[in-house]
Amino acid sequence: MKLEQSFMDFMLHHQERHGRTYNFLVLLEAVQTAAKYIQYFYQTGSLKDIMCEAGFTNVQGESVMEMDDIANAIVLHYLRRSNQVIHAVTEEEADPVVLNEEGGRYFFYFDPLDGSSNIKHNLPVGFMYAVGKRNMDGPETYRLRKGSELRAAGIYLIPNGVFTLALADTGVFRFHMDETMTYVIPENSERLIIPEDRGEWELSFNASNRKTFSRKVQDWIEENEAEFNFRYMGSLAGDFHRLISNGGMFMYPAIINHPRPDKNRPNGKLRLLYEANVAAFIAREAGGAAIDENGNDILDIEPESPHQRTALYVGSRGMVENIGKRLRSG
């Protein structure tokens, strides 16, 4: 009989090996419980008639799907129950949600369902999150943590039952849901490294926006795109999931030349705290890199607001550095 190592067993040994507390385990257990419930509702959503629009917009002015609202409520419920989180920043709430200011140790940033446009088609979406830690040596200022200060970041790919986790200064690992709905790590799995071999590199971006990008980005695409496989799912979580295994780059450049000026996003469209930082942190721990429209490291950006936006170029270090030189050129 073959029994794979469970996620919690993996994490228990990790915490003991590094002499760390179990508070982090309590938090991650709550997060994983939330992910399982989201998985259940997503798999049965069509039968429950909840894969449609909820009839209102979020703080971003975007239409909220009913599954977005359900997933957000599930995550906040289990974060609150864990008693480990001070504030949570979610895509679906205008302000940080206060959970446990007195006893909490962590800040939690999350997008309950990345890729909402895929929901009505039952295509893969992602529960993306990042974890920061409170100041344990003095008064807490409650400032938003930049990516380089994060302790962990993860992506649950739903309904595929795959979970990718990055731990600070440790690496990136991938877990799979078994028949008992337990996340396990396959016996022969190793730390994930984003490939630097150009042979399988993929380029992922919304091709319909290409004429809205800066001239630098348009020129780079025209000069380089023939060298790579093109893949695009319309979800950062899904596209980045592929790149961790195959290598290449996902990019969502700033939009500055849209024929409808109200559609321009000169600062980028993706949210820094719970989208770009999640991918960037995982990329760093897997040997990759992530930069913004100016070629600066995503993880070095100081957040100024909960829903701050940014452009994003993330993936294999060689490919990201290549376009970074173009972005930084005069």
C-alpha positions in Angstrom: 0.0 0.0 0.0 1.3 3.4 -1.0 0.5 6.5 1.1 1.6 10.0 0.0 2.7 12.6 2.4 -0.2 15.0 3.4 0.2 18.7 3.2 -0.2 19.2 6.9 2.5 16.5 7.6 4.8 18.3 5.2 4.2 21.6 6.9 4.6 20.1 10.4 8.0 18.8 9.6 8.9 22.1 7.9 8.0 24.1 11.0 9.9 21.8 13.3 12.9 21.7 11.1 13.2 25.5 11.1 12.2 25.9 14.8 9.0 27.8 14.0 5.7 28.0 15.8 2.5 26.2 15.0 0.5 29.4 14.5 1.3 29.3 10.9 0.0 25.7 10.6 -3.3 26.8 12.2 -3.6 29.6 9.6 -2.8 27.3 6.6 -5.2 24.6 7.9 -7.9 27.3 7.9 -7.0 28.4 4.4 -7.0 24.8 3.1 -10.4 24.2 4.6 -11.7 27.3 2.8 -10.2 26.1 -0.4 -11.9 22.7 -0.1 -15.3 24.4 0.4 -14.7 26.7 -2.6 -13.8 23.5 -4.6 -17.0 21.9 -3.6 -19.2 24.9 -4.4 -17.5 25.3 -7.8 -17.8 21.7 -8.8 -21.6 21.7 -7.9 -22.2 25.3 -8.9 -24.1 24.6 -12.1 -26.5 22.3 -10.3 -27.0 25.0 -7.6 -27.4 27.8 -10.2 -24.6 29.9 -8.6 -22.3 30.3 -11.7 -23.9 33.6 -12.7 -23.5 37.3 -12.0 -24.4 38.4 -8.5 -26.0 41.6 -9.7 -23.6 44.1 -8.1 -20.0 45.4 -8.6 -17.0 45.2 -6.3 -14.7 48.1 -5.2 -12.9 47.8 -8.5 -16.1 48.5 -10.4 -16.2 45.0 -11.8 -19.2 42.8 -12.0 -19.2 40.2 -9.2 -20.0 36.6 -9.9 -22.1 34.8 -7.3 -19.2 32.4 -6.8 -16.9 35.3 -6.1 -19.1 36.4 -3.3 -19.5 32.9 -1.9 -15.7 32.2 -2.0 -15.0 35.5 -0.3 -17.4 34.8 2.5 -15.9 31.3 2.9 -12.3 32.5 3.2 -13.2 35.3 5.6 -15.1 32.9 7.8 -12.2 30.4 8.2 -9.7 33.2 8.6 -11.8 34.6 11.5 -12.1 31.2 13.0 -8.4 30.6 13.0 -7.7 33.6 15.2 -4.4 34.1 13.5 -5.0 37.0 11.2 -5.0 40.7 12.1 -6.2 42.2 8.8 -7.3 40.6 5.6 -7.2 42.4 2.2 -9.6 40.9 -0.3 -10.5 41.9 -3.9 -14.1 42.0 -2.9 -13.9 44.5 0.0 -13.0 48.2 -0.2 -11.1 48.3 3.1 -9.0 45.8 5.0 -11.2 43.5 7.0 -10.3 43.6 10.8 -10.3 40.0 12.2 -8.1 39.6 15.3 -6.0 42.7 16.1 -5.1 41.6 19.6 -3.9 38.0 19.1 -3.4 37.7 15.4 0.1 37.3 14.0 -0.4 37.6 10.2 -1.7 39.8 7.4 -3.6 38.0 4.7 -4.0 39.2 1.1 -6.2 37.3 -1.2 -8.2 37.0 -4.4 -10.9 34.4 -3.7 -11.4 33.5 -7.4 -8.9 34.9 -9.9 -10.2 34.6 -13.5 -13.9 35.3 -12.8 -14.7 35.5 -16.5 -14.1 31.8 -16.6 -16.7 30.9 -14.0 -19.8 30.8 -16.2 -17.9 28.4 -18.4 -16.8 26.1 -15.6 -13.1 26.7 -16.6 -10.2 26.8 -14.1 -10.0 29.7 -11.7 -7.6 30.4 -8.8 -7.8 31.1 -5.1 -4.6 33.2 -4.7 -3.2 34.5 -1.4 -0.1 35.9 0.3 0.8 36.0 4.0 2.8 38.7 5.8 3.8 38.7 9.4 3.1 41.3 12.1 6.0 43.1 13.9 6.8 40.7 16.8 9.5 43.0 18.3 7.5 46.1 18.9 4.3 48.1 18.1 2.5 47.2 14.9 2.0 50.0 12.4 -0.5 48.0 10.3 1.2 49.0 7.1 0.7 46.9 4.0 3.5 44.5 3.4 5.6 44.6 0.3 6.3 41.3 -1.5 9.9 40.9 -0.3 8.5 40.8 3.3 6.0 38.0 2.7 6.4 34.7 4.4 4.3 32.5 2.0 2.1 32.7 -1.1 -0.1 30.1 -2.7 -2.5 29.3 -5.5 -5.3 26.8 -5.4 -6.3 25.9 -8.9 -10.0 25.2 -8.8 -11.6 22.8 -9.7 -8.4 21.0 -10.7 -7.5 20.1 -7.1 -3.9 21.4 -7.4 -2.2 23.6 -4.9 1.1 25.4 -5.3 2.8 26.8 -2.2 5.9 29.0 -1.9 7.6 29.3 1.5 10.1 32.1 2.2 13.7 31.0 1.6 12.6 27.4 1.3 11.1 26.8 -2.2 8.0 26.0 -4.1 6.0 22.8 -3.8 2.9 21.4 -5.5 0.2 19.3 -3.8 -2.6 17.3 -5.4 -6.1 16.5 -4.0 -6.6 12.8 -3.6 -9.8 10.8 -3.5 -10.4 11.7 0.2 -10.1 15.5 -0.6 -6.7 15.5 1.2 -3.9 17.5 -0.4 -0.8 15.3 -0.7 2.6 15.7 -2.3 3.5 12.9 -4.7 6.3 10.7 -3.5 8.8 11.7 -6.2 8.0 15.4 -6.2 10.8 17.8 -5.7 11.1 21.6 -5.2 9.7 23.3 -8.3 12.1 25.3 -10.4 10.9 27.5 -13.3 12.8 26.1 -16.3 15.5 28.2 -18.0 15.7 26.0 -21.0 14.2 28.0 -23.9 12.9 24.8 -25.6 9.6 24.7 -23.9 9.1 28.4 -23.0 5.6 29.8 -23.3 4.5 33.4 -23.8 1.2 34.3 -22.3 -0.7 37.5 -22.7 -4.0 38.9 -24.0 -3.3 39.2 -27.7 -6.4 41.3 -28.3 -4.7 44.1 -26.3 -1.3 44.1 -28.1 -1.9 47.3 -30.0 -2.8 49.1 -26.7 0.7 48.4 -25.2 3.6 50.8 -25.3 5.7 50.9 -28.4 8.6 49.2 -26.5 6.4 46.2 -25.6 4.8 46.0 -29.1 8.3 45.9 -30.7 9.5 43.3 -28.2 6.5 41.1 -29.0 7.0 41.4 -32.8 10.7 40.6 -32.5 10.4 37.6 -30.1 6.9 35.9 -30.2 7.8 33.5 -33.0 10.4 31.8 -30.7 7.8 30.7 -28.1 4.6 28.7 -27.7 1.6 30.9 -27.2 -0.8 30.0 -24.4 -3.5 32.2 -22.7 -6.3 31.0 -20.4 -7.6 34.5 -19.3 -6.6 33.8 -15.7 -3.3 34.7 -14.1 -3.6 31.7 -11.8 -4.1 29.3 -14.6 -1.5 30.7 -17.0 1.1 31.1 -14.3 0.4 27.5 -13.2 1.6 26.3 -16.6 4.7 28.5 -16.6 6.0 27.2 -13.3 6.3 23.8 -15.1 7.1 24.8 -18.7 8.9 28.1 -18.3 8.4 31.3 -20.2 6.6 34.5 -19.3 3.1 35.7 -18.4 2.7 39.4 -19.0 0.0 42.0 -18.5 1.5 45.3 -19.6 0.2 48.7 -19.0 -2.6 49.7 -21.4 -2.0 53.2 -22.8 -3.2 53.2 -26.4 -6.8 51.9 -26.1 -9.2 53.5 -28.7 -11.5 54.1 -25.7 -9.5 56.2 -23.2 -11.6 55.0 -20.3 -10.1 51.5 -20.9 -6.5 52.6 -20.5 -4.6 51.3 -17.5 -1.3 53.3 -17.4 -0.4 51.8 -14.0 -1.4 48.3 -15.1 -4.5 46.3 -14.3 -3.5 43.5 -11.9 -3.7 44.1 -8.2 -0.3 44.3 -6.5 -1.1 42.7 -3.1 -3.1 39.7 -4.0 -2.3 39.0 -7.6 1.1 40.3 -8.8 2.9 39.7 -5.4 1.6 36.2 -5.2 3.0 35.3 -8.6 6.2 37.2 -8.1 6.9 35.6 -4.7 6.3 32.1 -6.1 8.5 33.0 -9.1 11.3 34.2 -6.8 11.3 31.0 -4.7 11.2 28.9 -7.9 14.3 30.8 -9.4 12.3 33.1 -11.6 11.6 36.8 -11.6 8.9 39.4 -11.9 9.0 43.1 -12.9 6.6 46.0 -13.5 6.3 48.4 -16.5 9.5 50.2 -15.6 11.5 47.1 -15.2 11.5 47.2 -11.4 11.3 44.1 -9.2 7.6 43.6 -8.2 8.6 42.5 -4.8 10.3 45.8 -4.0 7.2 47.9 -4.6 5.9 49.6 -1.4 2.1 49.3 -1.4 0.3 52.5 -0.9 -3.3 51.3 -1.0 -5.1 47.9 -0.6 -6.1 47.6 -4.3 -3.1 49.2 -5.9 -2.6 48.1 -9.5 0.6 47.2 -11.4 1.7 45.9 -14.7 3.3 42.4 -14.5 5.9 40.4 -16.3 6.6 37.2 -14.5 8.3 33.8 -15.3 11.7 32.5 -16.3 14.4 34.8 -15.2 16.2 35.0 -18.5 13.0 36.0 -20.4 11.9 38.5 -17.8 15.4 40.1 -17.7 15.4 40.3 -21.5 12.2 42.3 -21.7 13.3 44.2 -18.6 16.2 45.7 -20.5 13.8 46.9 -23.2 11.5 48.5 -20.6 14.4 50.3 -18.9 15.9 51.6 -22.2 15.5 55.2 -23.1 
